[in-house]
Amino acid sequence: MPIIVQKYGGSSVADVTKIRQVAEKVVASKRQGNQLVVVVSAMGKTTDGLVRLAEEAAGAGKEAPRRELDMLLTTGERVSMSLLSIAITSLGEEAISFTGSQSGILTNDRHFDARIIEVRPYRIEDELARGRIVIVAGYQGMSYKREITTLGRGGSDTTAVAMAAALNAERCEIYSDVDGIYSGDPRVVDGARHLPEIGLGMLQEMSEAGAKVLNAQAVGWARSAKIAIHARRTSDDWARHGADEARQTVASEGCDTKGMRAVAGFDRVVSLTLPSQARDAFSIYAATAGLGVIDYASYAESVRVTLPLLNVPNWNEVREYLRSIGAQIREGLALVSVVGDGLNGGEAIRNFDDAIRAVGVKRLQTTAGPLRIGALVAGEDLTLTQRALHDAFVK
């Protein structure tokens, strides 16, 4: 029996009614002759609510310790996994739920944005052999110091793909409220194109540029393990109708992405300019604090860095340190990028600049590489800029 790993995001398990609907889908897939491992996120906006509780408990101007934040946030997925296991059992199939640590997910010792080192799925393999459906709490693991850790925003994707790799699964199915991957965020960009297939390399570039499709670390795991990812909409009845009546995006290493383009955006970005003598101090601190740098340019007299704040819960503390080493900080920014094939020529850069200029948006800087051209703009200009670049490069 093939092993399939399914992942359901927060919107798919937002309430008990939706959890029962997911249970029905899982049971139907099991009865088609598959072994099922199901990774779940916290219900709805539970994680955001827990973060707000931590902020209230810490008090104004102070930040919760990362370790305690991880202890708090991992409770969200435990609720989802238990409820789904109960719902599946009520439908006549045996199910068992495991936390990240019980599943054998080992991470480094970073809190809030840990990286998976290894997956030891022995208990999961035992339960699959007994014919059970295994429910795994996404977004979490255990460090080699036996501390509970979380994997950063979107970390449930990473849990699912890493588990699929460890189990040598046939595929990893990612379910959400969108029927696959688009050339732009369909909630922002009118006319965003559905992409039936996409290469994992381009998908990783999109994720690292801010596209809210899949966690970049998850795509990295898929590339190294050669795992195909099927991005689907939860409400589509795949067990009954399959691809004949439902759309999806298949992401794999073998996909030809020639000529394919997409637009992505990051909000909550800061720009740093540091004196050259602070170069080593910043590099050491960024590695220790787990800062996810997007763009880095080193010159004789200065260093320029683009830093997203998605996985930086202690920004006040980080800001204070950066100022202490002489950093000039500009906040309230966004990074908007075009990702795809054939972007390393002068004509593509000129078209990029012209599209932004045409809608009256001011750029702070532009960066370019073989698969991406990006620009820093004011946060309030993110949506307008994404639409303009999509019209210029995709439509």
N, C-alpha and C positions, 0 to 999 in steps of 0.2 A: 504494500500500500504506500503510495507516494506521500511524503510529508509536505504540507502546505502551511506556511506561516501567514496569518492574517493580522493586520493591525487596524484598529478602529480609533479614530480621533475623538476629541472631547465632544464635538457636535453630534457624533454618531451615538454616544452614550450619555446624552445630556440629561435624560430622566429615565424613570423605570420603564415607561412605555417603549422608549427607543432601545433600552437594554434588552427588553423581551423580543423586539424585532430583530436585533442583532443575534440573539440566541437562536431564533428560528433560522436565520441565514447560516449560522455556524452548524447547526444540526443537519440542515439540508446538505451542506457540503460534506459533512462526515458520512452521511448515508449514501453519498455517491461513491464511497470507497476510498476516502482520503483520511490520513492521519492529520489532526488539526492542532496547531499551537496558535493561540489567539493572544495578541498583545493589545492592551487597552490603555488609553489615557485617562486622566481624571475627568469626571463628569462636567460637561459644559465649561464654564468659566471658573471652576473650583480653584485652580492654581492661582489665578489672579486674585480671587477672594482671600486665599491664604496669605499671599504676599502682602495684601493690604492689612490683614490682621497683624502680621509681623511688624509692619511699619507703625501701626498704632501702639503695639506693645513696647516697641523700642522708644517711642516718643519723638517729638519734633526735632529734626536736625540730627538724629542718630540712626544708626543702621544695625539691623539684627546680625549677630554673628553667623557666618556662612554655615557652620556646622549645625547650629540649631535651626536655621532656615531649611536645610536639607531634611532634618528630622520631621519638621512640620509638613513640608511639601509632599513628601512621599506618602502621606496618609491619603491623599486624593486618589491615587491609583489603587490603593488597597480597597477602598470602597467600591470602585468600579469592578475590580476583578472578582470580588466576593459576590456582588449582586449578579454578575453575568454567570458565574458558576452555579449559583442557586437557580437562575432562570433556565439554564441548560438542563440541569438535573430534573427540573419540573417537566421538561419535555421528553423525558425518558432516556436521556443519554447520561453516562457518567462523566463528570467533570471535576477537576481539582484546580485550585488557584495557588500561585506561588508569587512571592515578592521577588524583586530583582536579586537579592542576595540568595534566596532559596533556589533561584533558577541557575545559579552559578555564574552570574555576571560580575567579573572582577574588574575594578577600575584603578586608576591612579588615585592619589590622595587629595585631589582637588575637590573642593566643595562647590556646589551650584553649577559647575560646568566641567564635570569630570570626563575623562576619556576612557573608553573600554580598552583594557589590556588583553583580556582573554575571556572566553565563555566556556564553562565546564557544565554542559547540560545533562549530567548523569541522572539526576532525579527526573528530569523531563523525559529522557529516553525510557526510563523504567515505567513511567506512567503511560506513555504512548504504547509500550509493549503490552500493557494491561488493557488496552482498548479505550483509554480515557481521553477526553479532550482536555488539553492543558491550557489554562488561562494564566498569562504572565503580566505582572504590573510593569508597564513601560516607564521610561524616563529615569530609572533608578538602578543602582547596583551596590556593591560593597567593595571598599578599597582593600588593598593588601594589609592595611592596618586594622581591618574589620570594622571600619566606620561606614555608616550609611551615606551614600553619595547620590547626587542627581546629575543628569547628563546635559543640562542646558535646555533652552527652549527648543521644542521639536525633538527632544531626546527619545520619545517613544518610537519614532522612525528608526533611530539608531538601534534601539533594543530589538526591533523586529528584524532588521536586516542582519545584524550580528548573530541573532539566534538562527536565522535561516542559513547563514554560512556555517555555523557550528553543527547544525543538524543535517547539512548537505541536502537542504530542502529543494523541491522541484522549482518553487518560485516563492516570492514574497508579495502578497497582495496588500496594498495600502488603501484603506477606505476612508472617504471624507464626504463633505457635502458638494464636491465638485467632481465631474465625470472625467477626470484626467488632468493633464498638464496643458496649459495654454501659452500662447506667445506673449501674453501679458496678463496681469491680474484681471479677470473678467468683471470683478466688482468695481474696477477703476477704469479700465481701458475699454471703450466701445469698440466692437469689432475684433476683439482678441480671438486668435485662431486656435482651434483645438489641434493638438499635435498627437496623432495616433501612435507615432513612434519617435523616440529620441535617444541619442547616444548618452551613455552615462557620463562621458567627459563633459559634454555641453550641459547636462543636467547639474553636474557638480558646480560648474562655473556659474550657472544661474542661481543656485542655492547660495553660493558664497557671495553673490552680488545682491542678495536680499530677497530673491523670489520666494514667496511663501508657498512652496510646493513640497519640498522634502528637505529634511535636515542635511546639511552638507556632509557631516560626519557619516551619516547613514549611506549616502551615495558613495563615499570613499570606501566603506566596507563592501558595498555591492561590487565596485570595480575590482577590488583586490580578490574577492571570492568568486567573481564572475556569476553573480546572482542576478537574475532578471527581476525587475520590479514592475508590477502591474498596478497602476494608479486608477482607482475606480470610485464611483459614487455609491454610497451606502444604500440609497433608496432603490437602486436598480436590482432586479431579481436575477442575479447571475446564475444561481443554482438551477433555475428553471429555464431561462431563455438563452443564457450565454451571450456570445458576441453578436448574435444575429439581431438582437433588439436593444443592445446597450453599448455605449461607447466606453473606451478606456484608453490609457496611454501605456504602452509597453516600453520600458527603458532598459536597454541592454547594450553591451559593448559592441555588438555587431551592427548596430543601426547606422545607416549612412546619414550624416547630418550636413552634407554639402548644401550650401545655400540657405540653411535654416537660420532664422533670426528670432530673438525674443528680447523683451524689455523687462528689467527688474529694478526694484527700488528699496532702499534702506532708509527708514526714518530713525530719529534719535542717533545722529552721528556727530562726532566732534572732530575738529581739525587741530592738530598740534604743530607748533613750530618750536623746536628746541635748539639751543646753541650746540655747536659741534662737540664741546667738551662734555656734554650730558649724554652723548650717544651710548656709551657703554652702560651708564647707570640706568638709562631707559630700557635698554635691551634686557638687562638682568631683571629689572622690575617687571617688565611685560611678561617674561617667561615665568617668573615666580607667581605673579598675580593672575596669570591666565588671560591676559588681554588679547582679544582677537583682532589683530591689525589687518586692515584691508589693503591699504596702499602705504608704501614706505619709500621715501626718497632721501638719500644721504648726499649732502653737498660739502664742500670744503669748510663752510662756516656755519652750516645749519642742517637740521634734519626735519623733514616734514612727514607727518603721519596722519592717516585717516583711521579713526577708531570708532567702531559701532558700540553702542551701549546695551545691546540686547541682553547680554549675559554678564553685565557688570552691575550687580545689585548695590555695591558699595561705592557708587560714583563720587560721593562727597569726599570719602577717604582717598580715593585715587586722585581726584582733582587736587587735593591738598598736597599730595606727594609730588605730582607733576609740577605744580607751581614752585615747590621748594627746590627743584633742579633747573628752574629757569624757563619752563615751558610757557609759551603764549597759547592760550586756549580759546577757540571759537566754538560756541555751542549753538544748539538750535538748527543744525544742518541736516541735510539728507543727501544720500548718494544715489544717483540714477544712472543706470548702465544699459547699453545695448550689448547683447551677448550673441555670439554665433560665428559662422564661418566667414572668412575673408574680410576681417575688420582691421587688418594691420597696414593698410595702405593710406596714402595721403588723402585720396578722394573720400574714403569713409570718414576720416577725421573731419574733413571740411564739411561734409554733409551733416555730421553730428553737430558741429558748431553752428551751422546755418539754421538747423531745425530749432535749436534752443534760442538762438538770437531772434528768430522770427516770431516767437511768442512772448518776447520781452523779458525773458528770465536772465538774471545775472549769474554767471558762473564764477566760483572762486578758483577752481582749478579743473583741468582735464587730464586724465591719465588714459593710456592706451596700451594694449597688448594684442597678441594674435587672436584671442577669442573674446576680448571685451574692450569697450571704450566707456569710460565713466566720467561723471562730472559731479562736483560738489555744488549744491544749490541750497538756498534757504529752505527750511523745513516746509513752509507753507506753499512752496512751488513744486513739491514732489509730484503731485497728481498731474498738474498741467504739463510738466516736463515729460513724464512717462507717456502721456497721450501724444505729445508732439513727436517724440522719438519713435513711437510705434507707427504713427502715420508715415514718417519718413523712411523707416527701415523695414517695416513688416507689411503694411498695407500695400 
